[in-house]
Amino acid sequence: HASVSEINPEINSRTRTVEIKLKPAVPDERMKAGMSARVKILTNVKTQTVKIPRNALVTLNGVSYIYVLAGNTAVKREIQTGILIDDKAEIISGLSAGEVVILDAQGLPGDRVPVNVTEQVPALPSGNPLWG
């Protein structure tokens, strides 16, 4: 994490880049003046969001679905996504915190499919900023 300390007002029209200076939250001697990096600037912080790994999303004809585990059954559920960043997706509607979502469900043949759980991964943290 770092904060922006200076922004060059000119954009390089060839590379579509802008020069900025960052002040790292924790100094690191590996960082040298003049280095370049790809950065993501978060302009909004959301808390109390429901978020899932993006590989749990199934999209068909522009509609997003997930599969939720109900006993030993995969239940297909339409959802509405919000912010998508990297490997996480915010869920605006269709899923409540604490429900178990099936990952990599693209190969499931339909709704209410019997499944055997072979592995469980910890839930994404709740109550933290969306991408924290």
DSSP file (Angstrom, degrees, kcal/mol; ACC not computed):
  #  RESIDUE AA STRUCTURE BP1 BP2  ACC     N-H-->O    O-->H-N    N-H-->O    O-->H-N    TCO  KAPPA ALPHA  PHI   PSI    X-CA   Y-CA   Z-CA
    1    1 A H              0   0    0      0, 0.0    24,-2.7     0, 0.0    25,-0.5   0.000 360.0 360.0 360.0 144.2    0.0    0.0    0.0
    2    2 A A  E     -A   24   0A   0     22,-0.3     2,-0.4    23,-0.1    20,-0.0  -0.970 360.0-127.5-151.8 162.4    1.1    3.5   -0.8
    3    3 A S  E     -A   23   0A   0     20,-2.4    20,-3.3    -2,-0.3     2,-0.4  -0.891  30.6-109.2-114.9 150.5   -0.3    7.0   -1.0
    4    4 A V  E     +A   22   0A   0     -2,-0.4    18,-0.2    18,-0.2     3,-0.1  -0.637  35.3 173.1 -78.4 125.3    0.1    9.4   -4.0
    5    5 A S  E     +     0   0A   0     16,-3.2     2,-0.3    -2,-0.4    17,-0.2   0.662  66.5   9.4-105.0 -21.5    2.4   12.2   -3.1
    6    6 A E  E     -A   21   0A   0     15,-1.5    15,-3.0     2,-0.0     2,-0.4  -0.969  56.8-160.7-159.6 141.6    2.6   13.9   -6.6
    7    7 A I  E     -A   20   0A   0     -2,-0.3    13,-0.2    13,-0.2    -3,-0.0  -0.992  20.8-133.7-127.8 125.4    0.9   13.6  -10.0
    8    8 A N  E     -     0   0A   0     11,-3.0    11,-0.1    -2,-0.4    -2,-0.0  -0.639  15.7-143.6 -72.5 127.4    2.5   14.9  -13.2
    9    9 A P  E    S+     0   0A   0      0, 0.0     2,-0.4     0, 0.0    -1,-0.1   0.614  75.3  85.6 -72.7 -10.0   -0.3   16.8  -15.0
   10   10 A E  E     -     0   0A   0      9,-0.1     9,-0.6     2,-0.0     2,-0.5  -0.782  66.2-150.8 -97.7 134.0    0.8   15.7  -18.5
   11   11 A I  E     -A   18   0A   0     -2,-0.4     2,-0.7     7,-0.1     7,-0.2  -0.860  22.0-121.9 -99.5 133.1   -0.3   12.4  -19.9
   12   12 A N  E  >> -A   17   0A   0      5,-2.8     4,-2.2    -2,-0.5     5,-0.8  -0.650  21.9-158.7 -72.4 111.7    2.1   10.6  -22.4
   13   13 A S  T  45S+     0   0    0     -2,-0.7    -1,-0.2     1,-0.2    -2,-0.0   0.766  86.6  52.0 -69.0 -25.5   -0.1   10.3  -25.5
   14   14 A R  T  45S+     0   0    0      1,-0.1    -1,-0.2     3,-0.1    -2,-0.1   0.929 125.1  22.9 -75.3 -46.6    1.9    7.5  -26.9
   15   15 A T  T  45S-     0   0    0      2,-0.1    -2,-0.2     0, 0.0    -1,-0.1   0.556  95.5-133.0 -97.6  -9.8    1.9    5.2  -23.9
   16   16 A R  T  <5 +     0   0    0     -4,-2.2     2,-0.3     1,-0.2    -3,-0.2   0.891  63.0 130.4  55.5  42.6   -1.2    6.6  -22.3
   17   17 A T  E   < -A   12   0A   0     -5,-0.8    -5,-2.8     2,-0.0     2,-0.4  -0.808  46.4-151.2-121.0 163.3    0.6    6.8  -19.0
   18   18 A V  E     -A   11   0A   0     -2,-0.3     2,-0.5    -7,-0.2    -7,-0.1  -0.989  20.1-122.2-133.7 143.4    1.1    9.4  -16.3
   19   19 A E  E     +     0   0A   0     -9,-0.6   -11,-3.0    -2,-0.4     2,-0.3  -0.730  36.8 170.4 -88.3 130.1    4.0    9.8  -14.0
   20   20 A I  E     -A    7   0A   0     -2,-0.5     2,-0.5   -13,-0.2   -13,-0.2  -0.936  27.8-134.6-132.9 158.3    3.2    9.8  -10.3
   21   21 A K  E     -A    6   0A   0    -15,-3.0   -16,-3.2    -2,-0.3   -15,-1.5  -0.963  22.7-161.5-114.6 132.8    5.2    9.7   -7.1
   22   22 A L  E     -A    4   0A   0     -2,-0.5   -18,-0.2   -18,-0.2    -2,-0.0  -0.849  14.3-149.2-113.9 147.6    4.1    7.3   -4.4
   23   23 A K  E     -A    3   0A   0    -20,-3.3   -20,-2.4    -2,-0.3    -2,-0.0  -0.949  26.8-135.5-112.9 109.3    5.0    7.3   -0.7
   24   24 A P  E     -A    2   0A   0      0, 0.0   -22,-0.3     0, 0.0   -20,-0.0  -0.326   6.6-135.4 -66.7 145.0    4.9    3.6    0.5
   25   25 A A  S    S+     0   0    0    -24,-2.7   -23,-0.1     1,-0.3     0, 0.0   0.865 101.7  30.6 -64.6 -36.0    3.2    2.9    3.8
   26   26 A V  S    S-     0   0    0    -25,-0.5    -1,-0.3     2,-0.0     0, 0.0  -0.977  96.6-122.0-124.6 115.7    6.2    0.7    4.7
   27   27 A P        -     0   0    0      0, 0.0     2,-0.4     0, 0.0    -2,-0.0  -0.233  26.5-167.1 -57.4 143.2    9.6    1.8    3.2
   28   28 A D    >   -     0   0    0      3,-0.1     3,-1.9     1,-0.1    -2,-0.0  -0.975  19.4-149.5-136.8 119.5   11.3   -0.9    1.1
   29   29 A E  T 3  S+     0   0    0     -2,-0.4    -1,-0.1     1,-0.3     0, 0.0   0.643  94.3  70.3 -66.3 -13.3   14.9   -0.5    0.1
   30   30 A R  T 3  S+     0   0    0      2,-0.0     2,-0.4    -3,-0.0    -1,-0.3   0.719  80.7  89.0 -74.4 -20.1   14.2   -2.4   -3.1
   31   31 A M    <   -     0   0    0     -3,-1.9     2,-0.3     4,-0.0    -3,-0.1  -0.674  61.8-174.3 -82.7 128.2   12.2    0.5   -4.4
   32   32 A K    >   -     0   0    0     -2,-0.4     3,-1.7     1,-0.0    -2,-0.0  -0.897  32.8 -92.9-123.2 150.6   14.4    3.0   -6.3
   33   33 A A  T 3  S+     0   0    0     -2,-0.3     3,-0.1     1,-0.2    -1,-0.0  -0.342 110.8  27.4 -58.6 137.9   13.6    6.4   -7.8
   34   34 A G  T 3  S+     0   0    0      1,-0.3    -1,-0.2    -2,-0.0     2,-0.0   0.315  86.0 136.3  91.5  -8.3   12.6    6.2  -11.5
   35   35 A M    <   -     0   0    0     -3,-1.7     2,-0.3     1,-0.1    -1,-0.3  -0.323  44.5-139.7 -67.6 155.4   11.2    2.7  -11.3
   36   36 A S        +     0   0    0     -3,-0.1     2,-0.3   -17,-0.0    -1,-0.1  -0.842  24.0 169.8-116.0 158.1    8.0    2.0  -13.0
   37   37 A A        -     0   0    0     -2,-0.3     2,-0.5     2,-0.0     0, 0.0  -0.988  36.3-114.0-158.0 156.1    5.0   -0.1  -11.9
   38   38 A R        -     0   0    0     -2,-0.3     2,-0.3     2,-0.0    -2,-0.0  -0.865  43.2-176.1 -92.6 130.8    1.5   -1.0  -12.7
   39   39 A V        -     0   0    0     -2,-0.5     2,-0.5     2,-0.0    -2,-0.0  -0.903  24.1-143.0-128.1 156.1   -0.8    0.3  -10.0
   40   40 A K        -     0   0    0     -2,-0.3     2,-0.7     2,-0.0    -2,-0.0  -0.985  14.5-154.8-115.9 127.7   -4.5    0.2   -9.2
   41   41 A I        -     0   0    0     -2,-0.5     2,-0.6     2,-0.0    -2,-0.0  -0.903   7.1-151.5-105.8 113.2   -6.0    3.2   -7.6
   42   42 A L        +     0   0    0     -2,-0.7     3,-0.1     1,-0.1    -2,-0.0  -0.734  16.3 178.7 -85.7 123.4   -9.0    2.5   -5.6
   43   43 A T        +     0   0    0     -2,-0.6     2,-0.4     1,-0.2    -1,-0.1   0.463  67.0  43.2-102.6  -3.8  -11.4    5.4   -5.5
   44   44 A N        -     0   0    0      2,-0.0     2,-0.5     0, 0.0    -1,-0.2  -0.997  62.6-158.7-144.4 136.4  -14.1    3.8   -3.4
   45   45 A V        -     0   0    0     -2,-0.4     2,-0.4    -3,-0.1    -3,-0.0  -0.974  12.7-169.9-116.9 124.9  -13.9    1.7   -0.3
   46   46 A K        -     0   0    0     -2,-0.5    84,-1.8    82,-0.0     2,-0.3  -0.909   0.6-168.3-113.3 140.9  -16.9   -0.5    0.5
   47   47 A T        +     0   0    0     -2,-0.4    81,-0.1    82,-0.2    79,-0.0  -0.814  65.6  32.2-120.3 166.3  -17.4   -2.3    3.8
   48   48 A Q  S    S+     0   0    0     -2,-0.3     2,-0.3    80,-0.2    -1,-0.2   0.904  84.1 150.7  55.5  45.9  -19.9   -5.0    4.8
   49   49 A T        -     0   0    0     79,-0.5     2,-0.6    -3,-0.2    78,-0.4  -0.722  49.9-126.3-104.1 156.5  -20.0   -6.4    1.2
   50   50 A V  E     +B   91   0B   0     41,-0.6    41,-3.3    -2,-0.3     2,-0.4  -0.919  39.5 175.0 -97.2 122.7  -20.6  -10.0    0.1
   51   51 A K  E     -B   90   0B   0     -2,-0.6    73,-0.3    39,-0.2    39,-0.2  -0.966  11.2-177.5-133.0 148.8  -17.7  -11.0   -2.1
   52   52 A I  E     -B   89   0B   0     37,-2.3    37,-2.5    -2,-0.4     2,-0.2  -0.912  39.8 -86.3-136.2 161.8  -16.8  -14.2   -3.8
   53   53 A P  E >   -B   88   0B   0      0, 0.0     3,-1.9     0, 0.0    35,-0.3  -0.495  39.0-126.3 -65.5 141.2  -13.9  -15.5   -5.9
   54   54 A R  G >  S+     0   0    0     33,-2.2     3,-1.9     1,-0.3    34,-0.1   0.775 105.1  71.0 -63.2 -25.1  -14.6  -14.7   -9.6
   55   55 A N  G 3  S+     0   0    0     32,-0.3    49,-1.5     1,-0.3    50,-0.5   0.534  88.1  65.5 -73.0  -0.6  -14.1  -18.4  -10.6
   56   56 A A  G <  S+     0   0    0     -3,-1.9    11,-0.4    47,-0.2    -1,-0.3   0.606  83.2  98.8 -87.2 -14.1  -17.4  -19.1   -8.8
   57   57 A L    <   -     0   0    0     -3,-1.9     2,-0.4    -4,-0.3     9,-0.2  -0.526  52.7-169.3 -78.3 138.7  -19.3  -17.0  -11.4
   58   58 A V  E     -D   65   0C   0      7,-2.6     7,-3.2    -2,-0.2     2,-0.5  -0.999   6.1-164.3-123.2 126.2  -21.1  -18.6  -14.3
   59   59 A T  E     +D   64   0C   0     -2,-0.4     2,-0.4     5,-0.2     5,-0.2  -0.957  11.4 173.3-118.2 124.8  -22.3  -16.3  -17.1
   60   60 A L  E >  S-D   63   0C   0      3,-2.5     3,-2.0    -2,-0.5    -2,-0.0  -0.992  73.0 -16.3-130.4 123.5  -24.8  -17.5  -19.7
   61   61 A N  T 3  S-     0   0    0     -2,-0.4    -1,-0.1     1,-0.3     3,-0.1   0.851 128.6 -52.2  52.3  39.1  -26.4  -15.1  -22.3
   62   62 A G  T 3  S+     0   0    0      1,-0.2     2,-0.4     0, 0.0    -1,-0.3   0.491 114.3 116.3  79.8   3.7  -25.2  -12.1  -20.2
   63   63 A V  E <   -D   60   0C   0     -3,-2.0    -3,-2.5    17,-0.0     2,-0.4  -0.904  58.3-138.1-108.3 133.1  -26.8  -13.3  -17.0
   64   64 A S  E     +D   59   0C   0     15,-0.5    15,-2.3    -2,-0.4     2,-0.3  -0.734  25.7 174.3 -94.4 137.4  -24.6  -14.2  -14.0
   65   65 A Y  E     -DE  58  78C   0     -7,-3.2    -7,-2.6    -2,-0.4     2,-0.3  -0.895  13.6-166.2-131.9 161.1  -25.2  -17.2  -11.8
   66   66 A I  E     - E   0  77C   0     11,-2.1    11,-2.9    -2,-0.3     2,-0.5  -0.920  22.4-124.7-135.2 166.0  -23.5  -19.0   -9.0
   67   67 A Y  E     - E   0  76C   0     35,-0.5    35,-3.2   -11,-0.4     2,-0.4  -0.975  24.0-161.3-113.1 127.4  -24.0  -22.4   -7.5
   68   68 A V  E     -FE 101  75C   0      7,-2.7     7,-3.0    -2,-0.5     2,-0.5  -0.862  20.4-120.3-108.3 140.2  -24.8  -22.6   -3.8
   69   69 A L  E     + E   0  74C   0     31,-2.7     2,-0.5    -2,-0.4    31,-0.4  -0.700  30.4 176.7 -83.5 124.0  -24.4  -25.7   -1.8
   70   70 A A  E >   - E   0  73C   0      3,-2.9     3,-1.1    -2,-0.5     2,-0.6  -0.889  69.0 -52.9-126.4  97.9  -27.6  -26.9   -0.1
   71   71 A G  T 3  S-     0   0    0     -2,-0.5    -2,-0.0     1,-0.2     0, 0.0  -0.632 121.3 -24.9  70.4-118.1  -26.9  -30.2    1.7
   72   72 A N  T 3  S+     0   0    0     -2,-0.6    43,-2.8    -3,-0.1     2,-0.4  -0.073 121.4  97.9-113.3  31.0  -25.3  -32.3   -1.0
   73   73 A T  E <   -EG  70 114C   0     -3,-1.1    -3,-2.9    41,-0.3     2,-0.7  -0.963  67.1-137.4-125.6 136.8  -27.0  -30.4   -3.9
   74   74 A A  E     -EG  69 113C   0     39,-3.3    39,-1.8    -2,-0.4    38,-0.9  -0.833  23.7-162.3 -90.2 116.2  -25.7  -27.6   -6.1
   75   75 A V  E     -E   68   0C   0     -7,-3.0    -7,-2.7    -2,-0.7     2,-0.3  -0.892  12.6-136.1-105.3 121.8  -28.5  -25.1   -6.5
   76   76 A K  E     -E   67   0C   0     -2,-0.6     2,-0.4    -9,-0.2    -9,-0.2  -0.588  27.5-177.4 -77.3 132.3  -28.1  -22.6   -9.4
   77   77 A R  E     -E   66   0C   0    -11,-2.9   -11,-2.1    -2,-0.3     2,-0.3  -0.994  25.3-129.2-138.3 130.7  -28.9  -19.0   -8.4
   78   78 A E  E     -E   65   0C   0     -2,-0.4     2,-0.3   -13,-0.2   -13,-0.3  -0.578  35.6-178.9 -74.2 137.7  -29.1  -15.9  -10.5
   79   79 A I        -     0   0    0    -15,-2.3     2,-0.5    -2,-0.3   -15,-0.5  -0.884  26.8-130.2-133.4 164.8  -27.0  -13.0   -8.9
   80   80 A Q  E     -C   93   0B   0     13,-2.3    12,-2.9    -2,-0.3    13,-1.3  -0.981  25.8-150.3-117.1 125.0  -26.2   -9.4   -9.6
   81   81 A T  E     -C   91   0B   0     -2,-0.5    10,-0.2    10,-0.2     3,-0.1  -0.597  13.9-176.3 -93.7 156.2  -22.6   -8.5   -9.5
   82   82 A G  E     +     0   0B   0      8,-2.7     2,-0.2     1,-0.4    -1,-0.1   0.297  61.3   8.6-111.0-117.4  -21.1   -5.1   -8.5
   83   83 A I  E     -     0   0B   0      6,-0.1     7,-2.6    -2,-0.0     2,-0.5  -0.484  61.1-162.6 -72.7 134.8  -17.4   -4.3   -8.6
   84   84 A L  E     +C   89   0B   0      5,-0.2     2,-0.4    -2,-0.2     5,-0.2  -0.978  18.1 164.1-118.4 116.9  -15.1   -6.9  -10.3
   85   85 A I  E >   -C   88   0B   0      3,-1.7     3,-2.5    -2,-0.5   -31,-0.1  -0.994  57.7 -46.9-137.3 130.3  -11.4   -6.6   -9.5
   86   86 A D  T 3  S-     0   0    0     -2,-0.4     0, 0.0     1,-0.3     0, 0.0  -0.250 123.0 -16.3  51.2-121.3   -8.7   -9.2  -10.0
   87   87 A D  T 3  S+     0   0    0    -34,-0.1   -33,-2.2   -33,-0.1   -32,-0.3   0.150 120.6  84.0-102.5  19.6  -10.0  -12.5   -8.7
   88   88 A K  E <   -BC  53  85B   0     -3,-2.5    -3,-1.7   -35,-0.3     2,-0.4  -0.910  53.2-164.5-124.9 151.2  -12.9  -11.1   -6.6
   89   89 A A  E     -BC  52  84B   0    -37,-2.5   -37,-2.3    -2,-0.3     2,-0.4  -0.999  17.3-135.2-134.3 133.3  -16.5  -10.1   -7.3
   90   90 A E  E     -B   51   0B   0     -7,-2.6    -8,-2.7    -2,-0.4     2,-0.6  -0.708  18.5-147.0 -82.2 136.1  -18.9   -8.1   -5.2
   91   91 A I  E     +BC  50  81B   0    -41,-3.3   -41,-0.6    -2,-0.4   -10,-0.2  -0.931  18.1 179.4-108.3 118.3  -22.3   -9.6   -5.1
   92   92 A I  E     -     0   0B   0    -12,-2.9     2,-0.3    -2,-0.6   -11,-0.2   0.851  69.0  -0.1 -85.5 -39.0  -25.1   -7.0   -4.8
   93   93 A S  E    S+ C   0  80B   0    -13,-1.3   -13,-2.3     1,-0.1    -1,-0.3  -0.995 107.4  49.7-150.9 154.1  -28.0   -9.4   -4.7
   94   94 A G  S    S+     0   0    0     -2,-0.3     2,-0.3   -15,-0.2   -28,-0.1   0.331  96.8  66.8 103.7  -5.5  -28.8  -13.1   -4.8
   95   95 A L        -     0   0    0    -15,-0.1     2,-0.3    -4,-0.1    -1,-0.1  -0.993  62.3-151.5-148.1 138.0  -26.3  -14.3   -2.1
   96   96 A S    >   -     0   0    0     -2,-0.3     3,-1.8    -3,-0.1    -3,-0.0  -0.802  37.1 -91.2-107.2 152.3  -26.1  -13.8    1.6
   97   97 A A  T 3  S+     0   0    0     -2,-0.3     3,-0.1     1,-0.2    -1,-0.1  -0.340 111.9  29.3 -57.3 137.9  -23.0  -13.7    3.7
   98   98 A G  T 3  S+     0   0    0      1,-0.4    -1,-0.2    -3,-0.0     2,-0.1   0.194  85.0 127.3  95.7 -15.4  -22.2  -17.2    5.1
   99   99 A E    <   -     0   0    0     -3,-1.8     2,-0.5     1,-0.1    -1,-0.4  -0.472  64.2-116.0 -72.8 148.9  -23.8  -19.2    2.3
  100  100 A V        -     0   0    0    -31,-0.4   -31,-2.7    -2,-0.1     2,-0.4  -0.770  29.8-160.6 -91.9 123.0  -21.4  -21.8    0.7
  101  101 A V  B     -F   68   0C   0     -2,-0.5     2,-0.5   -33,-0.2   -33,-0.2  -0.827  15.0-128.3-105.4 139.7  -20.6  -21.1   -2.9
  102  102 A I        -     0   0    0    -35,-3.2   -35,-0.5    -2,-0.4     3,-0.4  -0.755  23.2-142.2 -89.3 128.5  -19.3  -23.8   -5.3
  103  103 A L  S    S+     0   0    0     -2,-0.5   -47,-0.2     1,-0.2   -49,-0.0  -0.548  77.1  13.4 -87.2 154.4  -16.1  -22.8   -7.2
  104  104 A D  S    S+     0   0    0    -49,-1.5     3,-0.5    -2,-0.2    -1,-0.2   0.902  76.0 152.7  50.1  50.6  -15.4  -23.7  -10.8
  105  105 A A    >   +     0   0    0    -50,-0.5     3,-2.0    -3,-0.4    -1,-0.1   0.305  30.9 109.7 -93.8   8.7  -19.0  -24.7  -11.4
  106  106 A Q  T 3  S+     0   0    0      1,-0.3    -1,-0.2   -51,-0.3    -2,-0.1   0.778  75.9  55.6 -57.5 -27.6  -19.1  -24.0  -15.1
  107  107 A G  T 3  S+     0   0    0     -3,-0.5    -1,-0.3     2,-0.0    -2,-0.1   0.491  76.5 115.9 -86.6  -2.4  -19.3  -27.8  -15.9
  108  108 A L    <   -     0   0    0     -3,-2.0    -3,-0.0     1,-0.1     3,-0.0  -0.468  64.6-137.7 -69.0 137.0  -22.3  -28.5  -13.8
  109  109 A P        -     0   0    0      0, 0.0     2,-0.3     0, 0.0    -1,-0.1   0.607  61.1 -52.0 -77.2 -11.2  -25.2  -29.6  -16.1
  110  110 A G  S    S-     0   0    0    -36,-0.1     3,-0.4     0, 0.0     2,-0.2  -0.967  79.2 -28.2 172.7-157.0  -28.0  -27.7  -14.5
  111  111 A D  S    S+     0   0    0     -2,-0.3   -36,-0.2     1,-0.2   -44,-0.0  -0.603 111.1  17.0 -90.9 149.5  -29.9  -26.8  -11.3
  112  112 A R  S    S+     0   0    0    -38,-0.9    -1,-0.2    -2,-0.2   -37,-0.2   0.934  79.5 169.4  57.1  54.5  -30.2  -29.0   -8.3
  113  113 A V  E     -G   74   0C   0    -39,-1.8   -39,-3.3    -3,-0.4    -1,-0.2  -0.825  37.3-118.0 -97.2 129.8  -27.4  -31.3   -9.2
  114  114 A P  E     -G   73   0C   0      0, 0.0     2,-0.3     0, 0.0   -41,-0.3  -0.465  41.2-177.7 -65.1 137.2  -26.1  -33.8   -6.6
  115  115 A V        -     0   0    0    -43,-2.8     2,-0.5    -2,-0.1     0, 0.0  -0.939  27.5-138.7-135.3 157.0  -22.5  -33.1   -5.6
  116  116 A N        -     0   0    0     -2,-0.3     2,-0.5   -43,-0.0   -44,-0.1  -0.983  25.4-133.0-112.6 122.8  -19.8  -34.6   -3.4
  117  117 A V        +     0   0    0     -2,-0.5     3,-0.1     1,-0.2    -2,-0.0  -0.654  31.1 169.8 -78.0 120.6  -17.7  -31.9   -1.6
  118  118 A T        +     0   0    0     -2,-0.5     2,-0.3     1,-0.3    -1,-0.2   0.664  65.0  11.1-103.6 -22.5  -14.0  -32.8   -2.0
  119  119 A E        -     0   0    0      2,-0.0     2,-0.4     0, 0.0    -1,-0.3  -0.984  58.5-157.3-156.1 142.6  -12.4  -29.7   -0.7
  120  120 A Q        -     0   0    0     -2,-0.3    -3,-0.0    -3,-0.1     0, 0.0  -0.982   9.5-160.8-122.7 138.5  -13.5  -26.6    1.2
  121  121 A V        -     0   0    0     -2,-0.4    -2,-0.0     1,-0.1     0, 0.0  -0.849  33.7 -91.9-112.9 152.8  -11.7  -23.3    1.2
  122  122 A P        -     0   0    0      0, 0.0    -1,-0.1     0, 0.0     2,-0.0  -0.251  46.6-103.6 -61.7 149.6  -12.1  -20.5    3.8
  123  123 A A        -     0   0    0      1,-0.1     3,-0.1   -71,-0.0   -71,-0.1  -0.349  39.8 -98.4 -67.0 151.9  -14.6  -17.8    3.1
  124  124 A L        -     0   0    0    -73,-0.3   -73,-0.1     1,-0.1    -1,-0.1  -0.486  55.6 -89.7 -66.0 144.3  -13.4  -14.4    2.0
  125  125 A P        -     0   0    0      0, 0.0     2,-0.3     0, 0.0     3,-0.2  -0.265  43.1-152.6 -59.0 140.0  -13.2  -12.1    4.9
  126  126 A S  S    S+     0   0    0      1,-0.1   -76,-0.1    -3,-0.1   -79,-0.0  -0.777  72.9  35.4-108.1 159.5  -16.4  -10.1    5.6
  127  127 A G  S    S+     0   0    0    -78,-0.4    -1,-0.1     1,-0.3     3,-0.1   0.357  95.4 103.4  83.0  -8.0  -16.6   -6.7    7.3
  128  128 A N  S    S-     0   0    0     -3,-0.2   -79,-0.5     1,-0.2    -1,-0.3  -0.598  90.0 -74.3 -97.7 164.7  -13.3   -5.6    5.7
  129  129 A P    >   -     0   0    0      0, 0.0     3,-1.9     0, 0.0   -82,-0.2  -0.258  55.2-103.5 -54.5 150.3  -13.0   -3.3    2.7
  130  130 A L  T 3  S+     0   0    0    -84,-1.8   -83,-0.1     1,-0.3    -2,-0.1   0.825 117.7  26.8 -48.8 -42.9  -14.0   -5.0   -0.5
  131  131 A W  T 3         0   0    0      1,-0.2    -1,-0.3   -85,-0.1   -86,-0.0   0.198 360.0 360.0-111.5  17.1  -10.5   -5.6   -1.8
  132  132 A G    <         0   0    0     -3,-1.9    -1,-0.2    -7,-0.1    -2,-0.1   0.452 360.0 360.0 -82.4 360.0   -8.7   -5.6    1.5
